[in-house]
């Protein structure tokens, strides 16, 4: 038979071993649970959960949690500096190699100069010339008809009628012709002479009351006015004065045209140069 004490001792010993095994198993299980709970805290992108009373932290775990939080700050600061202060290299590129847009102001086209102002000034000056020459012509005609020399006609309103028509015709022609050449002024001088001639005839007939006369009387007055030497002299003098003063306007018109052509050519050359530099 087996000794009961021995069996009991072995049973106690086995019981102690079982309890020790259970303790070891519990300790191991607790550590594995703690490790499982502490593992997510090491990940830098996951916010660690609030510590519980059962969690156990050591120095290595705290260092592992602190290091990932400092790394994004060190990596982010140089990028901000690089984007805020780009440096340029050369005339049209940045340090990153991207082209820089440069805006260049295109030269404005030159303004085309005209000759109308000078033409109107010459028209007014030629009106004074016409008045003097016409007065001389009327004085000569009156002296031939009456044998006396006098200048009392300058006080009559009829003397200023052809002068007014000449000024009107010369100014209108100067505005129309502008920078035209000599041929245009030759043709326009004929127009000015006709305006003075027929305008003077019409005003003189109206001032003499042609409307109140009969048809025969009106026809006679019209024929008399057409062959009046003073009226004819007014038309001829107007044509000659307009012709020779128009030569001055045509001469300056050629200079203005050449100046405009040179300015245009210079502007086109400058524009082509800037376009070539841009490309």
C-alpha positions as CSV (number, residue, x, y, z in Angstrom):
1,X,0.0,0.0,0.0
2,X,1.1,3.5,-0.6
3,X,1.8,5.8,2.2
4,X,-1.0,8.3,2.6
5,X,1.4,11.0,3.7
6,X,3.4,10.6,0.6
7,X,0.4,10.8,-1.5
8,X,-0.9,13.7,0.4
9,X,2.5,15.5,0.0
10,X,2.6,14.8,-3.6
11,X,-0.9,16.0,-3.9
12,X,-0.1,19.2,-2.1
13,X,3.0,19.6,-4.2
14,X,0.9,19.1,-7.3
15,X,-1.6,21.6,-6.0
16,X,1.2,24.1,-5.4
17,X,2.5,23.5,-8.9
18,X,-1.0,24.1,-10.3
19,X,-1.4,27.3,-8.4
20,X,2.0,28.4,-9.5
21,X,1.1,27.6,-13.1
22,X,-2.1,29.5,-12.8
23,X,-0.2,32.6,-11.5
24,X,2.3,32.5,-14.2
25,X,-0.5,32.2,-16.8
26,X,-2.4,35.1,-15.2
27,X,0.8,37.2,-15.2
28,X,1.5,36.4,-18.8
29,X,-2.1,37.1,-19.8
30,X,-2.1,40.4,-18.0
31,X,1.2,41.5,-19.6
32,X,-0.1,40.5,-23.0
33,X,-3.3,42.4,-22.4
34,X,-1.3,45.5,-21.4
35,X,0.9,45.1,-24.4
36,X,-2.2,44.9,-26.6
37,X,-3.6,48.0,-25.1
38,X,-0.3,49.9,-25.3
39,X,0.4,49.0,-28.9
40,X,-2.0,51.5,-30.5
41,X,-0.3,54.3,-28.6
42,X,2.9,53.9,-30.6
43,X,1.2,54.8,-33.9
44,X,1.9,58.5,-34.8
45,X,-1.4,59.1,-36.7
46,X,-3.8,57.7,-34.1
47,X,-4.6,59.8,-31.1
48,X,-3.9,57.8,-27.9
49,X,-6.9,56.9,-25.7
50,X,-7.2,58.3,-22.2
51,X,-5.2,56.3,-19.7
52,X,-7.1,54.0,-17.4
53,X,-6.3,53.0,-13.9
54,X,-5.3,49.5,-15.2
55,X,-2.8,50.7,-17.9
56,X,0.9,50.6,-17.1
57,X,3.4,53.1,-18.8
58,X,7.1,53.0,-18.8
59,X,9.7,55.4,-20.1
60,X,10.0,53.6,-23.5
61,X,6.3,54.0,-24.2
62,X,6.4,57.7,-23.4
63,X,9.3,58.3,-25.7
64,X,7.6,56.3,-28.5
65,X,4.5,58.5,-28.1
66,X,6.5,61.8,-28.1
67,X,8.7,61.2,-31.1
68,X,6.0,61.0,-33.9
69,X,4.4,64.3,-32.7
70,X,7.6,66.3,-33.3
71,X,8.5,64.9,-36.7
72,X,5.6,66.6,-38.8
73,X,6.6,70.0,-37.4
74,X,10.2,69.7,-38.5
75,X,9.2,68.5,-42.0
76,X,6.5,71.2,-42.5
77,X,8.5,74.4,-41.7
78,X,11.0,74.3,-44.6
79,X,8.1,73.9,-47.1
80,X,6.5,77.1,-46.0
81,X,9.8,79.0,-46.3
82,X,10.4,77.6,-49.7
83,X,6.9,78.6,-51.0
84,X,6.8,82.1,-49.4
85,X,10.1,83.3,-50.7
86,X,10.9,82.0,-54.2
87,X,14.1,83.2,-55.7
88,X,14.5,84.1,-59.3
89,X,17.4,83.1,-61.6
90,X,17.9,84.8,-64.9
91,X,15.4,87.2,-66.5
92,X,12.3,85.1,-66.9
93,X,12.4,81.9,-64.7
94,X,12.2,81.2,-61.0
95,X,14.3,78.8,-58.9
96,X,11.8,76.1,-59.5
97,X,12.1,76.4,-63.2
98,X,8.7,77.9,-63.8
99,X,8.5,80.7,-66.4
100,X,7.7,84.2,-65.0
101,X,5.1,86.3,-67.0
102,X,6.5,89.7,-68.0
103,X,4.1,92.3,-69.3
104,X,5.5,94.8,-71.9
105,X,3.6,97.9,-72.8
106,X,3.1,98.2,-76.5
107,X,4.0,101.5,-78.1
108,X,1.0,103.7,-78.9
109,X,0.5,104.5,-82.6
110,X,1.4,108.0,-83.5
111,X,-1.4,110.6,-83.9
112,X,-2.0,111.6,-87.5
113,X,-1.4,115.3,-87.8
114,X,-3.7,117.3,-90.0
115,X,-3.5,120.5,-92.0
116,X,-6.9,122.0,-91.4
117,X,-5.9,124.5,-88.7
118,X,-3.2,126.0,-91.0
119,X,-5.6,125.9,-93.9
120,X,-8.3,127.9,-92.0
121,X,-5.6,130.4,-90.9
122,X,-4.5,130.9,-94.5
123,X,-8.2,131.2,-95.5
124,X,-8.7,134.1,-93.1
125,X,-5.4,135.7,-94.1
126,X,-6.3,135.3,-97.8
127,X,-9.6,137.0,-97.1
128,X,-7.8,140.2,-96.2
129,X,-5.7,139.9,-99.3
130,X,-8.8,139.4,-101.4
131,X,-10.4,142.5,-99.8
132,X,-7.4,144.7,-100.7
133,X,-7.0,143.4,-104.2
134,X,-10.8,143.7,-104.8
135,X,-10.8,147.2,-103.6
136,X,-8.0,148.1,-106.0
137,X,-9.9,146.4,-108.9
138,X,-13.1,148.4,-108.1
139,X,-11.2,151.6,-107.8
140,X,-9.7,151.0,-111.3
141,X,-13.1,150.1,-112.8
142,X,-14.8,153.2,-111.2
143,X,-12.0,155.4,-112.5
144,X,-12.4,154.0,-116.0
145,X,-16.1,154.5,-116.0
146,X,-16.4,157.9,-114.3
147,X,-12.9,159.3,-114.8
148,X,-12.6,159.9,-111.1
149,X,-10.6,158.0,-108.4
150,X,-12.5,157.5,-105.2
151,X,-12.8,155.0,-102.4
152,X,-16.2,155.9,-101.1
153,X,-17.5,152.5,-102.2
154,X,-15.8,150.8,-99.3
155,X,-18.6,152.2,-97.1
156,X,-21.3,150.5,-99.1
157,X,-22.6,147.1,-97.9
158,X,-22.4,145.7,-101.4
159,X,-18.6,145.9,-101.3
160,X,-18.5,143.4,-98.4
161,X,-20.8,140.8,-100.0
162,X,-18.1,139.2,-102.2
163,X,-15.6,139.4,-99.3
164,X,-18.0,137.4,-97.1
165,X,-18.6,134.8,-99.8
166,X,-14.8,134.5,-100.3
167,X,-14.2,133.9,-96.6
168,X,-16.9,131.2,-96.4
169,X,-15.8,129.4,-99.5
170,X,-12.1,129.5,-98.5
171,X,-12.7,128.1,-95.0
172,X,-14.9,125.3,-96.3
173,X,-12.4,124.3,-98.9
174,X,-9.6,124.3,-96.4
175,X,-11.5,122.0,-94.1
176,X,-12.3,119.6,-97.0
177,X,-8.9,119.6,-98.8
178,X,-6.8,119.2,-95.6
179,X,-3.4,117.8,-96.7
180,X,-4.2,117.5,-100.4
181,X,-1.7,118.5,-103.1
182,X,-1.6,121.4,-105.5
183,X,-4.0,120.0,-108.0
184,X,-6.8,119.9,-105.4
185,X,-6.2,123.6,-104.6
186,X,-6.3,124.5,-108.3
187,X,-9.7,122.8,-108.7
188,X,-11.0,124.3,-105.4
189,X,-10.0,127.8,-106.4
190,X,-12.4,127.6,-109.3
191,X,-15.1,126.6,-106.9
192,X,-14.3,129.6,-104.7
193,X,-14.5,131.9,-107.6
194,X,-17.9,130.6,-108.7
195,X,-19.2,130.9,-105.2
196,X,-18.1,134.5,-105.0
197,X,-19.5,135.3,-108.4
198,X,-23.0,133.8,-108.2
199,X,-23.3,134.6,-104.5
200,X,-22.7,138.3,-105.1
201,X,-25.1,138.3,-108.0
202,X,-27.9,136.7,-105.9
203,X,-27.4,139.0,-103.0
204,X,-27.3,142.1,-105.2
205,X,-30.5,141.1,-107.0
206,X,-32.3,140.4,-103.7
207,X,-31.2,143.8,-102.3
208,X,-32.5,145.6,-105.4
209,X,-35.9,144.0,-104.9
210,X,-36.0,141.5,-107.8
211,X,-38.8,139.6,-106.2
212,X,-41.2,142.6,-106.6
213,X,-40.4,143.1,-110.3
214,X,-42.0,141.4,-113.2
215,X,-40.5,138.5,-115.0
216,X,-39.1,140.7,-117.8
217,X,-37.7,143.2,-115.3
218,X,-36.2,140.4,-113.2
219,X,-34.6,138.9,-116.3
220,X,-33.1,142.2,-117.2
221,X,-31.7,142.8,-113.8
222,X,-30.2,139.3,-113.7
223,X,-28.5,139.8,-117.1
224,X,-27.1,143.2,-115.9
225,X,-25.7,141.7,-112.7
226,X,-24.0,138.9,-114.6
227,X,-22.1,141.3,-116.8
228,X,-21.3,143.8,-114.1
229,X,-17.5,144.4,-114.3
230,X,-17.3,144.6,-110.5
231,X,-19.0,141.3,-110.0
232,X,-16.8,139.7,-112.7
233,X,-13.7,141.2,-111.0
234,X,-14.8,139.8,-107.7
235,X,-15.0,136.3,-109.1
236,X,-11.7,136.5,-110.9
237,X,-9.9,138.0,-108.0
238,X,-11.3,135.3,-105.7
239,X,-10.1,132.6,-108.0
240,X,-6.6,133.9,-108.2
241,X,-6.2,134.7,-104.5
242,X,-7.5,131.2,-103.6
243,X,-5.2,129.6,-106.1
244,X,-1.9,131.2,-104.8
245,X,-2.7,131.0,-101.1
246,X,-3.7,127.4,-101.7
247,X,-0.2,126.8,-102.8
248,X,1.0,127.6,-99.3
249,X,-1.5,125.2,-97.8
250,X,-0.5,122.4,-100.3
251,X,3.2,122.9,-99.5
252,X,2.7,122.5,-95.8
253,X,0.4,119.6,-96.4
254,X,3.2,117.7,-98.1
255,X,5.5,118.3,-95.1
256,X,2.8,117.1,-92.7
257,X,2.2,114.0,-94.9
258,X,5.9,113.1,-94.9
259,X,6.1,113.7,-91.1
260,X,3.2,111.3,-90.5
261,X,4.8,108.7,-92.8
262,X,8.1,108.9,-90.9
263,X,6.3,108.7,-87.5
264,X,4.3,105.7,-88.7
265,X,7.4,103.9,-90.0
266,X,9.3,104.6,-86.7
267,X,6.3,103.2,-84.7
268,X,6.1,100.1,-86.8
269,X,9.9,99.5,-86.4
270,X,9.6,99.9,-82.7
271,X,6.6,97.5,-82.5
272,X,8.5,94.9,-84.6
273,X,11.5,95.2,-82.3
274,X,9.5,94.7,-79.1
275,X,7.6,91.8,-80.7
276,X,10.9,90.1,-81.6
277,X,12.3,90.6,-78.1
278,X,9.2,89.1,-76.5
279,X,9.5,85.9,-78.6
